Amino acid sequence: MIRPPLPADEHQRQATLDAYRILDTPREAAYDDLVMIAAAICDVPMAVITLIDHDRQWFKSAHGVEGSETPRDIAFCAHAILDPSETMIVTDARTDPRFSGNPMVTGGPHVRFYAGAPMRATDGQPMGTFCVIDDRPRELEPAQRSALEALSRQASRLMELHRVSQELRLQLDERAWYEEQLLHYQQELEHENADLAEQSSTDPLTGLANRRAFSRTLDQAISQAQALGTPLSVAIVDIDHFKSINDLHGHAEGDRVLQSLGAMLLSTEAARGRVARFGGEEFVRLLPDRALADAARESEYLREAVAAMPTGLPVTISIGVAALHAGEDASSLLARADQALYQAKREGRDRVCALP
C-alpha cells in the first residue's frame, strides 16, 4: 500500500475546506438523494460523498458504507484529490500498488472497484470526492462516468450554497443580494436535477429509455388508448444468438451491436420514450394507433432492416408482437408479446410472430 502524499498547496486546500463549515454537519436529505442516484446509475452497492480533512476522510453522506469517517492514510479519495481535474478510476484495487495492501481492500468492505470525481470549491481547490465503490472488479461506462461527474458538481454546488447561506446569515441587511444569490444557485440546482432525471431514465449504453421510463410511457399510452378506443400494440425485439457474438467476438463487439440496433430503433420513432432497452439484448417498441396486423408488418420491416445493417457481423432479430385487449394492463400485454417472441424463437428465430 502507498500512503497518499499531501497536495503541494495543502495549506490553502485545507483553509478552503474549513471556510465551507461543512465538516461534522448533520446528514441531509439533499446529499443522501444524490448518493442514492449515483448508486443506481452506476449499478454499485456503495456510494459516498467524502471530504478530506487534516488526518481523516469524513463522510457527508454514504450509501452502503458503515461509519462516518476513516483515517486519511488509507483513503482512496486522498489519492483522487491529487489531480482534481480528473476522475480517478481503479478497476481492481488488488492489482494497484497504491491499494493492494489497504485494509479496506484486504478486509471489509473489500473494495475492488473505485471511481472518485473530485469536488472542487469555487477557487478550484479539491475538498473531497463523490465516489462509487464495488466489491468486484469492473469498468465504468462513459455515460455512467459523466453522470458521476455531474453528481460531483451537484454536491459541490450544494456545499457552495451551504457556505453562501452561512455568510448570508451575517449579512441579513443586504437582503436583495441574499435573494439574488439564492435564486442563482437554485436555478443551477434545478438545471442539474433535470439532467440527472434524464440520465436516470436512460440506458447508458444505447441512449434509449430504460425499463422504468418505458413502463411509465406504456401505462400512459394504455390509458389513452382505452379512453379513446384506439388500437395499440407492443413489439419485443431480441437479438438472435447474442451470447455467441459476445463469446466469439468479445463484449466490445457485442456492445457495438447493441448500440447499432438502439440507433436504428431510435430512428424509427419521433416521440421519445417509445423504444427502450428492456435488459440485456432485449428491446421493446411501443406502437400506438397500430392494430396487430399493422404492427406485425412494421416489425417485419424492422427485421429486414436489421439483417441489412452494416455491422460486419451476421445479426438477426426475433420479434414478438401483441395488441392491447379491452381492459388489459401493461403486464398482461407485455407477457403476451413475450410469448409471441418465444414462439418466434421456437420456430427458428429471425422472424416475427404476432399473438392476437
C-alpha positions as CSV (number, residue, x, y, z in Angstrom):
1,M,0.0,0.0,0.0
2,I,1.2,3.5,-0.8
3,R,0.1,6.3,1.5
4,P,-1.3,9.3,-0.3
5,P,1.1,12.3,-0.4
6,L,-0.2,15.8,0.5
7,P,-1.1,18.1,-2.3
8,A,1.6,20.8,-2.9
9,D,-0.8,23.5,-1.7
10,E,-2.3,21.5,1.1
11,H,-2.4,24.5,3.5
12,Q,-4.6,26.5,1.1
13,R,-6.7,23.5,0.3
14,Q,-7.4,22.9,4.0
15,A,-8.2,26.6,4.5
16,T,-10.7,26.5,1.7
17,L,-12.4,23.4,3.1
18,D,-12.6,24.9,6.6
19,A,-14.2,28.1,5.1
20,Y,-17.2,26.0,4.0
21,R,-18.0,25.0,7.6
22,I,-19.4,21.7,6.3
23,L,-17.3,19.2,8.3
24,D,-19.2,17.3,11.0
25,T,-22.6,18.8,10.0
26,P,-25.7,16.5,10.3
27,R,-26.9,14.2,7.5
28,E,-29.0,16.0,4.9
29,A,-31.6,14.5,2.5
30,A,-30.3,16.5,-0.4
31,Y,-26.9,14.8,-0.2
32,D,-28.4,11.4,0.6
33,D,-30.6,11.6,-2.5
34,L,-27.5,12.2,-4.7
35,V,-25.6,9.1,-3.4
36,M,-28.7,7.0,-4.0
37,I,-28.9,8.3,-7.6
38,A,-25.2,7.6,-8.1
39,A,-25.5,4.0,-6.8
40,A,-28.5,3.4,-9.1
41,I,-26.9,4.9,-12.2
42,C,-23.5,3.3,-11.8
43,D,-25.1,0.0,-10.5
44,V,-22.9,-0.3,-7.4
45,P,-23.6,-1.2,-3.8
46,M,-21.7,1.7,-2.3
47,A,-21.6,5.5,-3.0
48,V,-20.1,8.2,-0.7
49,I,-19.6,11.9,-0.6
50,T,-16.3,12.4,1.2
51,L,-14.3,15.4,2.5
52,I,-10.6,15.1,3.1
53,D,-9.7,16.8,6.4
54,H,-6.3,17.1,8.2
55,D,-5.9,13.5,9.1
56,R,-9.2,11.9,8.2
57,Q,-11.7,11.2,5.5
58,W,-15.2,12.3,6.6
59,F,-18.4,11.2,5.0
60,K,-21.0,13.9,4.4
61,S,-23.3,11.1,3.0
62,A,-22.9,7.4,2.5
63,H,-24.9,4.6,0.9
64,G,-23.9,1.0,1.7
65,V,-20.9,2.1,3.8
66,E,-20.8,2.0,7.6
67,G,-19.3,4.6,9.8
68,S,-18.8,8.3,9.3
69,E,-15.0,8.6,8.6
70,T,-11.7,6.7,8.0
71,P,-8.1,7.7,8.5
72,R,-6.8,9.8,5.7
73,D,-3.7,7.5,5.2
74,I,-5.9,4.7,3.8
75,A,-8.4,6.8,1.9
76,F,-8.7,6.2,-1.8
77,C,-10.1,9.7,-2.1
78,A,-6.9,11.2,-0.7
79,H,-5.3,9.9,-3.8
80,A,-8.1,11.2,-6.0
81,I,-7.8,14.8,-4.9
82,L,-4.1,14.9,-6.1
83,D,-5.5,15.5,-9.6
84,P,-8.7,17.5,-9.1
85,S,-9.3,17.8,-12.9
86,E,-9.7,14.0,-13.5
87,T,-12.0,11.3,-12.2
88,M,-9.8,8.6,-10.6
89,I,-10.8,5.1,-11.6
90,V,-9.4,1.9,-10.1
91,T,-10.8,-1.2,-11.8
92,D,-9.2,-3.8,-9.4
93,A,-7.6,-2.5,-6.2
94,R,-5.9,-5.8,-5.6
95,T,-3.6,-5.2,-8.6
96,D,-2.9,-1.5,-7.9
97,P,0.2,-1.0,-5.8
98,R,-1.4,2.0,-4.1
99,F,-4.2,0.0,-2.7
100,S,-3.3,-3.7,-2.8
101,G,-2.4,-3.8,0.9
102,N,-5.1,-1.3,2.0
103,P,-7.1,-2.6,4.9
104,M,-10.3,-1.6,3.1
105,V,-9.2,-4.0,0.3
106,T,-7.9,-6.9,2.4
107,G,-10.8,-6.6,4.8
108,G,-14.3,-5.1,4.9
109,P,-15.8,-3.6,2.8
110,H,-13.5,-5.5,0.4
111,V,-13.1,-2.6,-2.1
112,R,-12.3,-3.8,-5.6
113,F,-13.6,-1.1,-7.9
114,Y,-13.4,2.6,-7.1
115,A,-14.3,5.7,-9.1
116,G,-13.9,9.2,-7.5
117,A,-14.8,12.5,-9.1
118,P,-13.2,15.4,-7.1
119,M,-15.5,18.0,-5.7
120,R,-13.9,21.4,-6.2
121,A,-14.6,24.7,-4.4
122,T,-15.2,27.9,-6.4
123,D,-11.4,28.7,-6.1
124,G,-10.6,25.3,-7.7
125,Q,-9.3,23.6,-4.6
126,P,-10.4,19.9,-4.2
127,M,-12.4,19.4,-1.0
128,G,-13.1,15.7,-1.4
129,T,-14.7,13.4,-3.9
130,F,-18.0,11.9,-5.0
131,C,-17.2,8.3,-5.3
132,V,-18.8,5.0,-6.2
133,I,-17.4,1.6,-4.9
134,D,-18.0,-2.0,-5.7
135,D,-16.7,-5.2,-4.1
136,R,-16.0,-6.7,-7.5
137,P,-13.6,-5.6,-10.3
138,R,-15.4,-3.7,-13.1
139,E,-15.4,-0.9,-15.6
140,L,-17.5,2.3,-15.7
141,E,-19.5,3.1,-18.8
142,P,-18.8,6.6,-20.3
143,A,-22.3,7.7,-19.6
144,Q,-22.0,6.5,-16.0
145,R,-18.8,8.4,-15.6
146,S,-20.4,11.6,-17.0
147,A,-23.3,11.1,-14.5
148,L,-20.9,10.7,-11.6
149,E,-19.0,13.9,-12.6
150,A,-22.4,15.7,-12.9
151,L,-23.3,14.5,-9.4
152,S,-19.9,15.7,-8.1
153,R,-20.6,19.1,-9.5
154,Q,-24.1,19.0,-7.9
155,A,-22.7,18.1,-4.5
156,S,-20.1,21.0,-4.8
157,R,-22.9,23.4,-5.6
158,L,-24.9,22.2,-2.6
159,M,-21.8,22.9,-0.4
160,E,-21.3,26.3,-2.0
161,L,-25.0,27.0,-1.3
162,H,-24.3,26.0,2.3
163,R,-21.3,28.3,2.5
164,V,-23.2,31.2,1.0
165,S,-26.1,30.6,3.3
166,Q,-23.7,30.7,6.3
167,E,-22.2,34.0,5.2
168,L,-25.6,35.5,4.3
169,R,-26.9,34.9,7.8
170,L,-24.3,37.5,8.8
171,Q,-25.5,40.0,6.2
172,L,-29.2,40.0,6.5
173,D,-29.2,43.7,6.0
174,E,-28.3,43.0,2.4
175,R,-31.5,41.2,1.7
176,A,-31.7,41.8,-2.0
177,W,-28.2,40.4,-2.6
178,Y,-29.2,37.4,-0.5
179,E,-32.2,36.6,-2.6
180,E,-30.3,37.1,-5.8
181,Q,-27.6,34.6,-4.8
182,L,-30.1,32.0,-3.5
183,L,-32.1,32.2,-6.8
184,H,-28.9,31.8,-8.8
185,Y,-27.9,28.6,-7.1
186,Q,-31.4,27.3,-7.0
187,Q,-31.6,27.6,-10.8
188,E,-28.3,25.8,-11.2
189,L,-29.5,23.0,-9.0
190,E,-32.8,22.7,-10.9
191,H,-30.8,22.5,-14.1
192,E,-28.6,19.8,-12.8
193,N,-31.5,17.9,-11.3
194,A,-33.2,17.9,-14.8
195,D,-30.0,16.5,-16.3
196,L,-29.9,13.8,-13.6
197,A,-33.5,12.9,-14.1
198,E,-32.8,12.4,-17.8
199,Q,-29.8,10.2,-17.1
200,S,-31.7,8.1,-14.5
201,S,-34.4,7.2,-17.1
202,T,-31.9,6.4,-19.9
203,D,-29.9,3.3,-20.8
204,P,-26.3,4.5,-20.7
205,L,-25.1,2.2,-23.5
206,T,-27.7,2.8,-26.2
207,G,-29.2,6.1,-25.2
208,L,-32.7,4.6,-25.3
209,A,-35.2,4.8,-22.5
210,N,-34.7,2.2,-19.8
211,R,-37.3,-0.3,-18.5
212,R,-38.6,2.0,-15.7
213,A,-39.1,5.0,-18.1
214,F,-40.8,2.8,-20.7
215,S,-43.2,1.4,-18.1
216,R,-44.4,4.9,-17.4
217,T,-44.8,5.7,-21.1
218,L,-46.7,2.4,-21.7
219,D,-49.1,3.0,-18.8
220,Q,-49.9,6.4,-20.1
221,A,-50.4,5.1,-23.7
222,I,-52.7,2.3,-22.5
223,S,-54.9,4.8,-20.5
224,Q,-55.2,7.0,-23.6
225,A,-55.9,4.1,-26.0
226,Q,-58.6,2.7,-23.7
227,A,-60.2,6.2,-23.2
228,L,-60.3,6.9,-26.9
229,G,-61.0,3.4,-28.1
230,T,-57.9,3.4,-30.4
231,P,-55.6,0.4,-31.1
232,L,-52.2,0.0,-29.5
233,S,-49.5,-2.7,-29.9
234,V,-46.1,-3.5,-28.5
235,A,-43.2,-5.4,-30.0
236,I,-40.4,-7.1,-28.0
237,V,-37.2,-7.4,-30.0
238,D,-34.4,-9.9,-29.2
239,I,-31.0,-10.3,-30.9
240,D,-30.6,-13.9,-32.1
241,H,-27.7,-15.8,-30.6
242,F,-26.3,-12.7,-28.9
243,K,-24.3,-14.8,-26.4
244,S,-22.4,-16.2,-29.3
245,I,-21.5,-12.7,-30.5
246,N,-20.0,-11.9,-27.1
247,D,-18.2,-15.3,-26.8
248,L,-16.7,-15.2,-30.3
249,H,-16.0,-11.5,-30.8
250,G,-15.8,-10.1,-27.4
251,H,-18.1,-7.8,-25.3
252,A,-16.9,-4.7,-27.1
253,E,-18.3,-6.0,-30.3
254,G,-21.5,-7.1,-28.5
255,D,-21.9,-3.5,-27.2
256,R,-21.4,-2.2,-30.7
257,V,-24.2,-4.4,-32.0
258,L,-26.5,-3.2,-29.2
259,Q,-25.7,0.4,-30.0
260,S,-26.4,-0.1,-33.7
261,L,-29.7,-1.7,-33.0
262,G,-30.6,1.0,-30.5
263,A,-29.8,3.7,-33.0
264,M,-32.0,2.0,-35.6
265,L,-34.9,1.7,-33.2
266,L,-34.5,5.3,-32.1
267,S,-34.6,6.5,-35.7
268,T,-38.0,4.8,-36.2
269,E,-39.7,6.9,-33.5
270,A,-40.1,10.7,-33.4
271,A,-41.7,10.5,-29.9
272,R,-39.1,10.0,-27.2
273,G,-39.6,7.0,-24.9
274,R,-41.5,4.8,-27.3
275,V,-38.5,2.5,-27.7
276,A,-36.4,1.1,-24.8
277,R,-33.8,-1.3,-23.9
278,F,-35.5,-3.8,-21.6
279,G,-32.4,-5.5,-20.5
280,G,-29.5,-7.5,-22.0
281,E,-30.1,-8.0,-25.7
282,E,-33.9,-7.3,-25.4
283,F,-35.6,-4.2,-26.6
284,V,-39.2,-3.1,-26.7
285,R,-41.2,-0.8,-29.0
286,L,-44.5,0.9,-28.4
287,L,-46.7,1.1,-31.4
288,P,-49.7,3.4,-30.7
289,D,-52.6,3.6,-33.2
290,R,-51.4,0.3,-34.7
291,A,-53.6,-2.8,-34.9
292,L,-51.9,-6.2,-34.7
293,A,-51.5,-6.6,-38.5
294,D,-50.0,-3.2,-39.0
295,A,-47.7,-3.6,-36.0
296,A,-46.5,-7.0,-37.3
297,R,-45.9,-5.5,-40.8
298,E,-43.8,-2.7,-39.3
299,S,-41.9,-5.2,-37.2
300,E,-41.2,-7.2,-40.4
301,Y,-39.7,-4.1,-42.0
302,L,-37.5,-3.7,-38.9
303,R,-36.4,-7.3,-39.0
304,E,-35.3,-6.9,-42.6
305,A,-33.5,-3.6,-41.9
306,V,-31.5,-5.1,-39.0
307,A,-30.4,-8.0,-41.2
308,A,-29.0,-5.5,-43.7
309,M,-27.2,-3.4,-41.0
310,P,-23.5,-2.8,-41.9
311,T,-22.2,-4.2,-38.6
312,G,-19.7,-6.5,-40.1
313,L,-21.3,-9.4,-38.3
314,P,-24.4,-11.5,-39.3
315,V,-27.0,-10.0,-37.0
316,T,-30.7,-11.1,-37.0
317,I,-33.6,-10.4,-34.6
318,S,-36.7,-12.2,-33.4
319,I,-39.8,-10.1,-32.7
320,G,-42.9,-10.9,-30.7
321,V,-45.9,-8.6,-31.2
322,A,-49.2,-8.3,-29.2
323,A,-52.1,-5.9,-29.5
324,L,-53.9,-4.4,-26.5
325,H,-57.2,-6.1,-25.4
326,A,-60.0,-4.2,-23.8
327,G,-59.4,-3.8,-20.1
328,E,-55.9,-5.2,-20.3
329,D,-53.0,-3.8,-18.3
330,A,-49.3,-3.3,-19.2
331,S,-48.0,-6.5,-17.6
332,S,-50.5,-8.7,-19.4
333,L,-49.8,-7.0,-22.7
334,L,-46.1,-7.4,-22.3
335,A,-46.5,-11.0,-21.2
336,R,-48.4,-11.8,-24.4
337,A,-45.7,-10.1,-26.5
338,D,-43.1,-12.1,-24.7
339,Q,-45.0,-15.3,-25.5
340,A,-45.0,-14.3,-29.2
341,L,-41.2,-13.7,-29.0
342,Y,-40.6,-17.2,-27.6
343,Q,-42.8,-18.6,-30.4
344,A,-40.6,-16.8,-32.9
345,K,-37.5,-18.4,-31.3
346,R,-39.1,-21.9,-31.3
347,E,-39.9,-21.6,-34.9
348,G,-36.3,-20.9,-35.9
349,R,-35.6,-17.2,-35.0
350,D,-35.1,-14.4,-37.5
351,R,-38.9,-13.9,-37.8
352,V,-41.9,-12.0,-36.5
353,C,-44.7,-13.7,-34.5
354,A,-47.9,-12.0,-33.5
355,L,-50.4,-13.1,-30.9
356,P,-54.0,-11.8,-31.2
